[in-house]
Amino acid sequence: MILAGFYSMHGLRTALVGYRVRMPKVSLSLDWNSGLRFVNSAGHPRIELDSSVPGVTSPPQALAYAVMACMAMDVVHVLQKARQDLRTMTITFDGDRAEEHPRRFLTMRLHFALTGRVDQQVVARAVELSRTTYCSVWNTLRTDVELSTTFKVEE
């Protein structure tokens, strides 16, 4: 059975031909640098992580960036598909972490600030689709992490 159409998310285009599409395996590698600093191994995407050095991303910050970027890419994709005139978008993150180990995120708050001729209902739907369907980062996290999202559109 051939299904009409293509799966298109984040530029990935795979023809659906009567079987389940398998997503590629993700393989990454980090090398210990010194102290609590790690950097990507040769041949892997650039990243530098450290536990508490100012100016170097910590693992919890990297997770926050990953949630922000994943949801933002989904929102941009949906807005582009809906032919919205998006000019700029900035995403901000605020989160609360547990005081005791493991000091995991208890809450995450994302705010999307958009400029352009963008229908607010389309933005609301894009954020909801990202949260419930598309964002693999958010959907990988524990179900008891509270996520709230807000947005503001200015022309």
Contacts in CASP RR format, 6 or more apart in sequence:
PFRMAT RR
TARGET T0000
AUTHOR 0000-0000-0000
METHOD contacts of the structure
MODEL  1
MILAGFYSMHGLRTALVGYRVRMPKVSLSLDWNSGLRFVNSAGHPRIELD
SSVPGVTSPPQALAYAVMACMAMDVVHVLQKARQDLRTMTITFDGDRAEE
HPRRFLTMRLHFALTGRVDQQVVARAVELSRTTYCSVWNTLRTDVELSTT
FKVEE
1 18 0 8 1.000
2 16 0 8 1.000
2 17 0 8 1.000
2 18 0 8 1.000
3 16 0 8 1.000
3 17 0 8 1.000
3 18 0 8 1.000
5 15 0 8 1.000
5 16 0 8 1.000
6 13 0 8 1.000
6 14 0 8 1.000
6 15 0 8 1.000
6 16 0 8 1.000
7 13 0 8 1.000
7 14 0 8 1.000
7 16 0 8 1.000
7 21 0 8 1.000
9 74 0 8 1.000
9 77 0 8 1.000
9 134 0 8 1.000
10 73 0 8 1.000
10 77 0 8 1.000
14 21 0 8 1.000
28 40 0 8 1.000
28 44 0 8 1.000
28 45 0 8 1.000
29 40 0 8 1.000
29 41 0 8 1.000
29 44 0 8 1.000
30 38 0 8 1.000
30 39 0 8 1.000
30 40 0 8 1.000
30 41 0 8 1.000
30 47 0 8 1.000
30 49 0 8 1.000
31 38 0 8 1.000
31 39 0 8 1.000
31 40 0 8 1.000
31 41 0 8 1.000
32 38 0 8 1.000
33 39 0 8 1.000
36 50 0 8 1.000
36 51 0 8 1.000
36 52 0 8 1.000
37 48 0 8 1.000
37 49 0 8 1.000
37 50 0 8 1.000
37 53 0 8 1.000
37 56 0 8 1.000
38 48 0 8 1.000
38 49 0 8 1.000
38 50 0 8 1.000
39 47 0 8 1.000
39 48 0 8 1.000
39 49 0 8 1.000
40 46 0 8 1.000
40 47 0 8 1.000
40 48 0 8 1.000
47 57 0 8 1.000
47 62 0 8 1.000
48 56 0 8 1.000
48 57 0 8 1.000
49 56 0 8 1.000
49 57 0 8 1.000
49 58 0 8 1.000
49 59 0 8 1.000
49 62 0 8 1.000
50 56 0 8 1.000
50 57 0 8 1.000
50 58 0 8 1.000
51 58 0 8 1.000
51 59 0 8 1.000
52 58 0 8 1.000
57 65 0 8 1.000
60 97 0 8 1.000
60 103 0 8 1.000
60 105 0 8 1.000
63 105 0 8 1.000
63 137 0 8 1.000
64 93 0 8 1.000
64 95 0 8 1.000
64 105 0 8 1.000
64 108 0 8 1.000
65 93 0 8 1.000
66 137 0 8 1.000
67 93 0 8 1.000
67 108 0 8 1.000
67 110 0 8 1.000
67 135 0 8 1.000
67 137 0 8 1.000
67 138 0 8 1.000
67 141 0 8 1.000
68 91 0 8 1.000
68 93 0 8 1.000
68 110 0 8 1.000
69 137 0 8 1.000
70 130 0 8 1.000
70 135 0 8 1.000
70 136 0 8 1.000
70 137 0 8 1.000
70 138 0 8 1.000
71 91 0 8 1.000
71 110 0 8 1.000
71 127 0 8 1.000
71 130 0 8 1.000
71 131 0 8 1.000
71 135 0 8 1.000
71 137 0 8 1.000
71 138 0 8 1.000
71 149 0 8 1.000
72 89 0 8 1.000
72 91 0 8 1.000
72 112 0 8 1.000
74 126 0 8 1.000
74 129 0 8 1.000
74 130 0 8 1.000
74 134 0 8 1.000
74 135 0 8 1.000
75 89 0 8 1.000
75 112 0 8 1.000
75 123 0 8 1.000
75 126 0 8 1.000
75 127 0 8 1.000
75 130 0 8 1.000
76 86 0 8 1.000
76 89 0 8 1.000
78 122 0 8 1.000
78 125 0 8 1.000
78 126 0 8 1.000
78 129 0 8 1.000
78 130 0 8 1.000
79 86 0 8 1.000
79 118 0 8 1.000
79 122 0 8 1.000
79 123 0 8 1.000
79 126 0 8 1.000
80 86 0 8 1.000
82 119 0 8 1.000
82 122 0 8 1.000
82 126 0 8 1.000
84 116 0 8 1.000
84 117 0 8 1.000
84 118 0 8 1.000
84 119 0 8 1.000
84 122 0 8 1.000
85 116 0 8 1.000
85 117 0 8 1.000
85 118 0 8 1.000
86 114 0 8 1.000
86 115 0 8 1.000
86 116 0 8 1.000
86 118 0 8 1.000
87 115 0 8 1.000
87 116 0 8 1.000
88 114 0 8 1.000
88 115 0 8 1.000
88 116 0 8 1.000
89 112 0 8 1.000
89 113 0 8 1.000
89 114 0 8 1.000
89 115 0 8 1.000
90 112 0 8 1.000
90 113 0 8 1.000
91 110 0 8 1.000
91 111 0 8 1.000
91 112 0 8 1.000
91 113 0 8 1.000
92 110 0 8 1.000
92 111 0 8 1.000
92 113 0 8 1.000
93 108 0 8 1.000
93 109 0 8 1.000
93 110 0 8 1.000
94 108 0 8 1.000
94 109 0 8 1.000
95 105 0 8 1.000
95 106 0 8 1.000
95 107 0 8 1.000
95 108 0 8 1.000
95 109 0 8 1.000
96 105 0 8 1.000
96 106 0 8 1.000
96 107 0 8 1.000
97 103 0 8 1.000
97 104 0 8 1.000
97 105 0 8 1.000
97 106 0 8 1.000
98 104 0 8 1.000
98 106 0 8 1.000
104 142 0 8 1.000
104 145 0 8 1.000
105 141 0 8 1.000
105 145 0 8 1.000
106 145 0 8 1.000
106 146 0 8 1.000
107 145 0 8 1.000
107 146 0 8 1.000
107 147 0 8 1.000
107 148 0 8 1.000
108 145 0 8 1.000
108 146 0 8 1.000
108 147 0 8 1.000
108 148 0 8 1.000
109 147 0 8 1.000
109 148 0 8 1.000
109 149 0 8 1.000
109 150 0 8 1.000
110 147 0 8 1.000
110 148 0 8 1.000
110 149 0 8 1.000
110 150 0 8 1.000
111 149 0 8 1.000
111 150 0 8 1.000
111 151 0 8 1.000
111 152 0 8 1.000
112 123 0 8 1.000
112 127 0 8 1.000
112 149 0 8 1.000
112 150 0 8 1.000
112 151 0 8 1.000
112 152 0 8 1.000
113 151 0 8 1.000
113 152 0 8 1.000
113 154 0 8 1.000
114 123 0 8 1.000
114 151 0 8 1.000
114 152 0 8 1.000
114 153 0 8 1.000
114 154 0 8 1.000
115 153 0 8 1.000
115 154 0 8 1.000
115 155 0 8 1.000
116 153 0 8 1.000
116 154 0 8 1.000
116 155 0 8 1.000
117 155 0 8 1.000
118 153 0 8 1.000
120 151 0 8 1.000
120 153 0 8 1.000
123 151 0 8 1.000
123 153 0 8 1.000
124 151 0 8 1.000
127 149 0 8 1.000
127 151 0 8 1.000
130 138 0 8 1.000
131 138 0 8 1.000
131 147 0 8 1.000
131 149 0 8 1.000
138 147 0 8 1.000
END
